[in-house]
Structures are given as C-alpha cells and as structure tokens.
C-alpha cells in the first residue's frame, strides 16, 4: 500500500470532500507500515473497501415553521462499516452538515467504536437543519419529519443513532417518540442518549466529557504529571464541554475558558458549579452565544468577542466543539503561552498543521479524538446493553465500566504507539489499534 497513490485515487473519485479525505489520509499515514506487513490485507483489498461507506441514505426533510411556512432541508445517514457490529454513531443538526463531513465522521467512528472493545460498527448522520433560534415546537416538527424518512433504515440490531452537535436529549426524545409511533416497537434501544424516563442510561449526557478527562488523566500519569491544579481551556459550551468542565473540576483542575461562535469567556478563578449548571441553560436557549455566561456572571467571566478559547493562557487545551477548530496558528499561540497538553474531545478538532506543530514540540502531549472522546459512544453501548436486558445500572456501575473502557483504550494506544525513545504517539497508536481490529474482522468474514 502506498498512501499517496490511494489518496490520489480517492481525491479524483470524491473531489471537494476535504474533511473526509483529511480523515482517511491521517489514518493511512499511521497504518501504512503495519498494513504492508500483512499481504493478506492487500490481497483482500482491505483498505480500498474500508475507506468507502457501505451505503449512504440521502433524503428530503420537509417541515412547517411557527409562521406556517414550509421549510425544506436535506437529511443523511452514512452506514460506514459493520464488520464488528451494527452501525453506531450520532446525528448532527448543523447548517454546515454535508456528505463529506458525515463520511469523515462515520470513518472516524468506525475506529473509535473498535477501540471501545464493544461490538459496534461505525455510522453517522444528520441534516443541514440549523437549530439556532428555533422554538421547541419547530425542533419537534423537524425531528418528527426527519424520523419519518429515517426510521426504516435503522433498528436496535441494525443501526443505532445517538446525539451529536445540535442533537441533545430533547431532540433524541422527539426522534424516539416518532420512531416508536411509526415502528410500533417500544424501548428497543434504537436510539441512545435518551432521557431516563425513556430507557436512557445514567451518565450518558456527561459521558463524552467524563471519558475524555479519564483518558487525559492516563496520558498525564504516563508522562509523570498530574491534572490537579492545571489550568484548562475548553471550546464550546454544549454537552461535551459541560461534561468535561464537571469532571475537570472534580479532578482538581481549574477551567479558565469556554468559548462559542461569538467569542471567548475567560474565567480567571476557574468555573464554578453554578456556572457549569448555567451552561445547560445556554445550550437549551438555542442562542449559541457564550457571551450569555459573562452577562449572567459579570464578576467572574470576562467576554471577548471574536477570540477563541486558545487565546487564554492554560496548561491543557481541550477542543470540545467542532472539527478543525484549532489551527496551526492557534497551536503556536497555545505553546507560546505555556500550554503543554492538548487532547481532542471534538472529532478531528485540530487541523493537520496544528497536530504536526504539537508533535514537533519536545515533551508536548497530544491525543486524538477517536481515543479521547470514545467515552460517549462507549456509554451509548452500555445503554444498548441495558435496553436489551431491560435493566438499569446505577451511576457507580456505569462510571466504573466507563473507567475500565477508557483505561483499555489508553493501553491500546500505548501498545501500538510506543516509540523507540519511550514516548507515546497517541495518533499512531489509536489508528493502528482501531484499524487492526476492523481489518481482521473484515478479513475473517470474507469478501462481502
């Protein structure tokens, strides 16, 4: 396998799909040497099959807004790879959603799910629907119209969507209600991230952020460091950043920044529990403005328009919002300000230039999203198990299982990412560990 040749063919076949091509190239660069040691992979064309999704559903979503006007959006479901289990991955509602974005997310999800050790394949979906400024009634009508098109393509043993950007517990509730009405199947676990009254799992809303901090802890401990007392900057203020803020604070770190599309809030003395609780109010308002935090807590938070979280001095940077949100210039600013660790909590949160810059800095700790943020989908897998057994675990049991999964993911990254000088290349480790599991499963199942 020669990465350059494969990427040239893919770029010709899928022109303009920048996010998807970026994600594939990152993985191929990491696994090229290992892949070439396995001629059986080459003979079975594992890479050529792995980089293309099994199928993509595209559909029109028509709904009526509060003014009685008909609106039309596009909906998608990318079922990427089912070699190790049913398709599993979130739904994203955002105006920037495209097939390229969802293909990149589905490709990443395939390896992320493999790292969890749970039997889940990779998928992703969503719509270019923009929830910002929409009423609860409009969001409900859109979710119902979206599920009207999607429901025949999913199922508890076929494809199990969850939430993602723009899709939280409220949206999952609306989607689940419509699925049950259409399918006449109840509490089957076809959607995860449900509320507790609908068969959801305790800790699921917090799981991505919690798992990310557990993984970050392992990275720090392996390097002989401790998170206690560290200054942490987070991007975003949705469920992921919220969970990360809770756990970082519990572990003794100080969250000094959160950000949004409008700018950054610097919180010099560290975020408080009251402010963390207010993040949920901000998310539910659909305003998408981090300035609301400074308006609510003017004595503690200082808002600066147009700036990112990475402009605030910190020890640890945790991108929690969107793909490619941290640029090479941002990386240089962070390092200049004394940052020595960055763990991607969002999917592909750092641009390639930023990753290369971080990795070029002696002693800098960097870990990729497919490993760091796997706690979310892992807990979705635990929710599926509880639904299948018609039981509900308590917080202690879910948290212990999440701890175990994140520790296992870190161990896999160390096994495959350990370098000759004793350092850990977490990007290489995560990519090889996920790839080997999926590739082996595909090989064992024949050419299908």
C-alpha positions as CSV (number, residue, x, y, z in Angstrom):
1,X,0.0,0.0,0.0
2,X,1.2,3.5,-0.9
3,X,-0.8,6.2,0.8
4,X,-0.1,8.8,-1.8
5,X,-1.5,6.6,-4.6
6,X,-4.6,5.7,-2.7
7,X,-5.2,9.4,-1.7
8,X,-4.8,10.5,-5.4
9,X,-7.4,8.0,-6.5
10,X,-9.8,8.9,-3.7
11,X,-9.4,12.7,-4.4
12,X,-10.3,12.0,-8.0
13,X,-13.3,10.0,-7.1
14,X,-14.5,12.3,-4.3
15,X,-13.4,15.8,-5.3
16,X,-14.0,18.6,-2.8
17,X,-14.7,16.3,0.1
18,X,-11.9,17.9,2.2
19,X,-12.9,16.6,5.7
20,X,-13.4,13.0,4.5
21,X,-10.1,13.0,2.6
22,X,-8.3,14.5,5.6
23,X,-9.5,11.8,8.0
24,X,-8.6,9.0,5.6
25,X,-5.1,10.4,5.0
26,X,-4.4,10.7,8.7
27,X,-5.3,7.0,9.3
28,X,-3.4,5.7,6.2
29,X,-0.2,7.6,7.1
30,X,-0.3,6.0,10.6
31,X,-1.0,2.4,9.4
32,X,1.0,2.2,6.2
33,X,3.9,0.3,7.7
34,X,1.8,-2.2,9.6
35,X,-0.5,-2.7,6.6
36,X,2.4,-3.6,4.4
37,X,3.5,-6.3,6.8
38,X,0.2,-8.1,6.1
39,X,0.0,-9.3,2.5
40,X,-3.3,-10.9,3.3
41,X,-4.8,-7.4,3.8
42,X,-3.5,-6.3,0.4
43,X,-4.9,-9.4,-1.3
44,X,-8.4,-8.8,0.2
45,X,-8.2,-5.1,-0.8
46,X,-9.0,-4.2,2.9
47,X,-8.1,-0.5,2.5
48,X,-10.0,0.0,-0.7
49,X,-13.1,-1.5,0.9
50,X,-12.6,0.2,4.3
51,X,-12.4,3.8,3.1
52,X,-15.7,3.6,1.3
53,X,-19.0,3.5,3.3
54,X,-21.3,0.5,2.9
55,X,-24.1,2.9,1.9
56,X,-25.4,6.4,2.2
57,X,-29.1,7.4,2.6
58,X,-30.0,10.9,1.4
59,X,-33.5,12.3,1.8
60,X,-35.5,15.5,1.8
61,X,-37.0,16.7,5.1
62,X,-40.0,18.9,4.8
63,X,-41.5,20.6,7.8
64,X,-43.6,23.7,8.8
65,X,-42.2,26.5,10.9
66,X,-44.1,28.6,13.5
67,X,-45.2,31.1,10.9
68,X,-46.8,28.3,8.8
69,X,-44.2,28.5,6.2
70,X,-42.9,25.2,4.6
71,X,-39.2,24.6,5.0
72,X,-37.0,22.0,3.3
73,X,-33.7,20.5,4.5
74,X,-31.6,17.6,3.5
75,X,-31.1,14.5,5.8
76,X,-28.4,11.8,5.6
77,X,-27.4,8.6,7.2
78,X,-24.0,7.2,6.4
79,X,-23.7,3.5,7.3
80,X,-19.9,3.2,7.1
81,X,-18.7,-0.2,8.3
82,X,-20.4,-3.1,10.2
83,X,-17.5,-5.6,10.4
84,X,-17.6,-5.7,14.2
85,X,-21.3,-4.9,14.9
86,X,-24.4,-2.8,13.9
87,X,-23.8,0.7,12.8
88,X,-23.4,3.1,15.7
89,X,-22.9,6.9,15.6
90,X,-24.5,10.2,16.2
91,X,-26.9,12.5,14.4
92,X,-25.6,16.1,13.8
93,X,-28.0,19.0,13.1
94,X,-25.9,22.0,11.9
95,X,-26.1,24.3,8.9
96,X,-22.6,23.2,7.8
97,X,-23.5,19.4,7.5
98,X,-22.5,17.9,4.2
99,X,-22.0,14.3,2.9
100,X,-18.2,14.9,3.2
101,X,-18.5,15.9,6.9
102,X,-20.6,12.8,7.7
103,X,-18.4,10.5,5.8
104,X,-15.4,11.7,7.7
105,X,-17.3,11.3,11.0
106,X,-18.5,7.8,10.0
107,X,-15.0,6.8,9.1
108,X,-13.6,8.0,12.4
109,X,-16.5,6.4,14.3
110,X,-15.6,3.0,12.8
111,X,-12.2,3.1,14.5
112,X,-13.4,4.8,17.7
113,X,-16.0,2.1,18.2
114,X,-13.4,-0.6,17.6
115,X,-11.2,0.9,20.3
116,X,-14.1,0.6,22.9
117,X,-13.9,-3.2,22.6
118,X,-17.7,-3.2,22.3
119,X,-19.3,-4.9,19.3
120,X,-20.3,-1.7,17.3
121,X,-19.7,-0.7,13.7
122,X,-19.4,2.9,12.5
123,X,-22.0,5.2,11.2
124,X,-23.1,8.9,11.2
125,X,-26.0,11.0,10.1
126,X,-27.7,14.3,10.4
127,X,-29.0,17.3,8.5
128,X,-28.2,20.8,7.4
129,X,-31.1,22.0,9.6
130,X,-29.9,24.9,11.9
131,X,-31.5,24.6,15.4
132,X,-30.2,28.1,16.4
133,X,-33.1,30.4,17.1
134,X,-35.7,27.7,16.5
135,X,-38.6,27.1,19.0
136,X,-39.1,23.8,20.8
137,X,-42.2,23.3,18.6
138,X,-40.2,23.8,15.4
139,X,-37.4,21.5,16.6
140,X,-40.1,18.9,17.4
141,X,-41.7,19.1,14.0
142,X,-38.3,18.9,12.2
143,X,-37.3,15.8,14.3
144,X,-40.6,14.1,13.5
145,X,-40.2,14.8,9.8
146,X,-36.6,13.6,9.9
147,X,-37.5,10.4,11.5
148,X,-40.4,9.8,9.1
149,X,-37.7,9.3,6.4
150,X,-35.1,7.6,8.5
151,X,-37.0,5.0,10.5
152,X,-36.9,2.1,8.0
153,X,-33.1,2.4,7.8
154,X,-32.4,1.9,11.5
155,X,-33.1,-0.7,14.2
156,X,-31.7,-2.0,17.5
157,X,-29.7,-4.7,15.8
158,X,-29.1,-2.8,12.5
159,X,-28.2,0.9,13.1
160,X,-28.4,2.8,16.4
161,X,-28.1,6.6,16.1
162,X,-27.3,8.9,19.0
163,X,-26.9,12.6,19.5
164,X,-24.1,14.8,18.3
165,X,-23.7,18.6,17.6
166,X,-27.2,20.1,17.7
167,X,-28.8,16.9,18.9
168,X,-29.2,16.5,22.7
169,X,-31.7,14.8,25.0
170,X,-34.6,17.0,23.8
171,X,-34.0,16.1,20.1
172,X,-33.4,12.4,20.9
173,X,-36.8,12.4,22.8
174,X,-38.6,13.8,19.8
175,X,-36.9,11.4,17.4
176,X,-37.5,8.4,19.7
177,X,-41.2,9.2,20.1
178,X,-41.7,9.3,16.3
179,X,-39.7,6.1,15.8
180,X,-41.9,4.3,18.3
181,X,-45.1,5.6,16.7
182,X,-44.0,4.5,13.2
183,X,-42.4,1.2,14.1
184,X,-44.8,0.2,17.0
185,X,-41.7,-1.0,18.9
186,X,-41.2,0.4,22.3
187,X,-38.0,0.9,24.3
188,X,-36.0,-1.2,21.9
189,X,-32.8,0.8,22.3
190,X,-32.8,2.0,18.6
191,X,-31.7,5.5,19.8
192,X,-29.2,6.2,22.6
193,X,-28.8,9.3,24.7
194,X,-32.4,9.0,25.7
195,X,-33.8,10.6,28.9
196,X,-34.1,8.3,32.0
197,X,-37.8,8.0,31.6
198,X,-37.3,6.6,28.1
199,X,-34.8,3.9,28.9
200,X,-31.7,6.1,28.9
201,X,-28.5,5.4,30.9
202,X,-27.3,7.4,33.8
203,X,-24.2,9.5,33.0
204,X,-24.8,9.3,29.2
205,X,-25.1,13.2,28.8
206,X,-21.8,13.6,30.7
207,X,-20.0,10.5,29.3
208,X,-18.1,12.1,26.4
209,X,-16.6,14.8,28.7
210,X,-16.1,12.4,31.6
211,X,-14.4,9.8,29.4
212,X,-12.2,12.5,27.9
213,X,-10.9,13.6,31.3
214,X,-10.3,10.0,32.3
215,X,-8.2,9.5,29.2
216,X,-6.4,12.8,29.7
217,X,-5.6,11.7,33.2
218,X,-4.0,8.5,31.9
219,X,-1.9,10.5,29.4
220,X,-0.7,12.8,32.1
221,X,0.1,10.0,34.6
222,X,2.0,8.1,31.9
223,X,4.1,11.2,31.4
224,X,4.6,11.6,35.2
225,X,2.2,14.6,35.5
226,X,-1.0,15.3,37.4
227,X,-4.1,17.2,36.4
228,X,-4.6,18.7,39.8
229,X,-4.1,22.4,39.8
230,X,-3.8,22.6,36.0
231,X,-5.5,25.4,34.1
232,X,-7.8,24.0,31.4
233,X,-9.3,25.8,28.4
234,X,-12.4,24.3,26.7
235,X,-14.0,25.3,23.4
236,X,-17.8,25.2,23.2
237,X,-20.4,25.0,25.9
238,X,-22.6,22.1,24.8
239,X,-23.0,18.7,26.4
240,X,-19.4,17.7,25.7
241,X,-17.8,20.8,27.2
242,X,-20.3,20.7,30.1
243,X,-19.3,17.1,31.0
244,X,-15.6,18.0,30.6
245,X,-16.0,21.0,32.9
246,X,-17.7,18.9,35.6
247,X,-15.0,16.2,35.6
248,X,-12.0,18.5,35.2
249,X,-13.2,20.5,38.2
250,X,-13.9,17.3,40.2
251,X,-10.3,16.2,39.5
252,X,-8.9,19.4,40.9
253,X,-8.2,21.3,37.6
254,X,-9.3,24.9,37.0
255,X,-11.4,25.5,33.9
256,X,-10.4,29.1,32.9
257,X,-12.1,29.4,29.5
258,X,-15.1,28.4,27.5
259,X,-15.9,29.7,24.0
260,X,-18.6,29.9,21.4
261,X,-19.0,31.2,17.8
262,X,-19.2,34.8,19.2
263,X,-16.0,34.7,21.2
264,X,-14.5,33.5,24.5
265,X,-15.3,33.8,28.2
266,X,-12.2,33.9,30.4
267,X,-12.9,32.7,34.0
268,X,-9.7,33.6,35.8
269,X,-10.5,31.9,39.1
270,X,-12.0,28.8,37.5
271,X,-15.5,27.8,36.6
272,X,-18.0,27.3,39.5
273,X,-20.7,24.7,39.8
274,X,-23.3,27.4,39.3
275,X,-21.7,28.4,36.1
276,X,-21.4,24.8,34.9
277,X,-25.2,24.4,35.6
278,X,-25.8,27.6,33.5
279,X,-24.1,26.0,30.5
280,X,-27.2,23.8,30.2
281,X,-29.4,26.8,30.1
282,X,-27.3,28.4,27.4
283,X,-27.4,25.2,25.3
284,X,-31.2,24.9,25.7
285,X,-31.8,28.6,24.7
286,X,-30.7,27.9,21.1
287,X,-28.9,31.3,21.1
288,X,-25.5,29.8,20.7
289,X,-23.8,32.8,22.4
290,X,-21.1,32.3,25.1
291,X,-21.5,36.0,26.0
292,X,-24.6,34.9,28.0
293,X,-22.2,33.5,30.6
294,X,-20.5,36.8,31.1
295,X,-23.8,38.6,31.2
296,X,-25.0,36.2,33.9
297,X,-21.8,36.2,35.9
298,X,-20.1,39.6,35.2
299,X,-17.9,39.5,38.2
300,X,-16.4,36.1,37.3
301,X,-16.4,35.8,33.5
302,X,-14.9,38.3,31.0
303,X,-16.2,38.1,27.4
304,X,-14.0,38.9,24.4
305,X,-15.7,39.0,21.0
306,X,-14.1,37.2,18.1
307,X,-11.5,35.4,20.2
308,X,-11.1,31.6,20.7
309,X,-10.5,29.7,23.9
310,X,-6.9,29.2,22.8
311,X,-6.2,32.9,23.4
312,X,-6.4,32.3,27.2
313,X,-3.3,31.0,29.0
314,X,-3.7,27.4,30.0
315,X,-1.8,24.2,30.7
316,X,-4.2,21.9,28.9
317,X,-6.3,22.7,25.8
318,X,-9.4,20.6,25.2
319,X,-11.2,21.3,21.9
320,X,-14.8,20.3,22.5
321,X,-16.8,21.9,19.8
322,X,-16.2,21.2,16.1
323,X,-13.8,19.6,13.6
324,X,-10.8,21.6,12.5
325,X,-11.5,24.2,15.2
326,X,-7.9,24.5,16.3
327,X,-5.5,25.8,13.6
328,X,-1.7,25.8,13.4
329,X,-1.7,29.5,14.4
330,X,-3.8,28.6,17.5
331,X,-1.3,25.8,18.3
332,X,1.6,28.2,18.2
333,X,-0.3,30.7,20.4
334,X,-1.0,28.0,22.9
335,X,2.6,26.8,23.1
336,X,3.8,30.3,23.3
337,X,1.5,30.8,26.3
338,X,2.9,27.8,28.1
339,X,0.4,25.0,27.1
340,X,1.9,21.6,27.2
341,X,-1.0,19.2,26.5
342,X,-3.9,19.1,24.0
343,X,-6.4,16.3,23.9
344,X,-9.0,16.4,21.2
345,X,-12.5,16.0,22.6
346,X,-14.3,17.0,19.4
347,X,-13.9,14.8,16.4
348,X,-10.8,15.8,14.4
349,X,-10.7,19.0,16.4
350,X,-7.2,20.0,15.3
351,X,-6.2,20.9,11.8
352,X,-3.2,18.8,10.4
353,X,-0.8,21.7,10.8
354,X,-1.7,22.1,14.5
355,X,-1.1,18.4,15.1
356,X,2.2,18.4,13.4
357,X,3.3,21.5,15.3
358,X,2.2,20.0,18.7
359,X,4.1,16.8,17.8
360,X,7.2,18.7,16.9
361,X,7.4,20.3,20.4
362,X,9.6,18.2,22.7
363,X,7.6,16.9,25.6
364,X,4.2,18.1,24.3
365,X,1.4,15.7,24.9
366,X,-1.2,15.3,22.2
367,X,-4.0,12.7,21.8
368,X,-6.6,12.3,19.0
369,X,-10.4,12.5,19.3
370,X,-11.1,8.9,18.2
371,X,-9.4,7.8,21.5
372,X,-10.1,10.8,23.8
373,X,-13.8,11.1,23.1
374,X,-14.8,7.4,22.9
375,X,-16.4,7.5,26.3
376,X,-19.6,8.9,24.7
377,X,-20.2,6.1,22.3
378,X,-18.9,3.6,24.9
379,X,-21.7,4.7,27.3
380,X,-24.1,4.5,24.4
381,X,-23.0,0.9,24.0
382,X,-23.7,0.4,27.7
383,X,-27.2,2.0,27.2
384,X,-27.8,-0.5,24.4
385,X,-26.9,-3.4,26.8
386,X,-29.2,-2.1,29.5
387,X,-32.1,-1.7,27.0
388,X,-31.5,-5.2,25.6
389,X,-31.6,-6.7,29.1
390,X,-34.5,-4.4,30.3
391,X,-32.4,-3.2,33.3
392,X,-30.9,0.0,34.5
393,X,-27.5,0.2,36.2
394,X,-26.7,2.8,38.8
395,X,-24.2,5.6,38.4
396,X,-21.4,3.7,40.2
397,X,-21.6,0.8,37.8
398,X,-21.8,2.9,34.7
399,X,-18.9,5.1,35.8
400,X,-16.8,2.0,36.7
401,X,-17.4,0.5,33.3
402,X,-16.6,3.8,31.6
403,X,-13.3,4.0,33.6
404,X,-12.4,0.4,32.5
405,X,-13.1,1.2,28.8
406,X,-11.1,4.4,28.8
407,X,-8.2,2.6,30.5
408,X,-8.3,-0.1,27.9
409,X,-8.3,2.4,25.1
410,X,-5.3,4.1,26.6
411,X,-3.5,0.8,26.9
412,X,-4.2,0.0,23.3
413,X,-2.8,3.4,22.2
414,X,0.4,2.8,24.3
415,X,0.8,-0.7,22.9
416,X,0.7,0.4,19.3
417,X,2.1,4.0,19.7
418,X,5.2,3.5,21.8
419,X,8.2,4.9,20.1
420,X,11.9,3.9,20.3
421,X,12.7,6.9,22.6
422,X,10.0,5.8,25.0
423,X,7.4,8.5,24.1
424,X,3.9,7.6,23.0
425,X,2.5,8.7,19.6
426,X,-1.2,8.5,20.5
427,X,-2.3,9.3,17.0
428,X,-0.4,6.3,15.6
429,X,-1.4,4.1,18.5
430,X,-5.1,4.9,18.2
431,X,-5.2,4.5,14.4
432,X,-3.3,1.2,14.3
433,X,-5.3,-0.4,17.2
434,X,-8.6,0.5,15.7
435,X,-7.5,-0.5,12.2
436,X,-6.2,-3.9,13.2
437,X,-9.4,-4.9,14.8
438,X,-11.6,-3.8,11.9
439,X,-9.3,-5.1,9.2
440,X,-9.0,-8.5,11.0
441,X,-12.8,-8.8,11.3
442,X,-13.3,-7.9,7.6
443,X,-10.7,-10.5,6.6
444,X,-12.3,-13.2,8.7
445,X,-15.8,-12.6,7.1
446,X,-14.6,-12.9,3.5
447,X,-15.2,-10.7,0.5
448,X,-18.6,-9.2,1.1
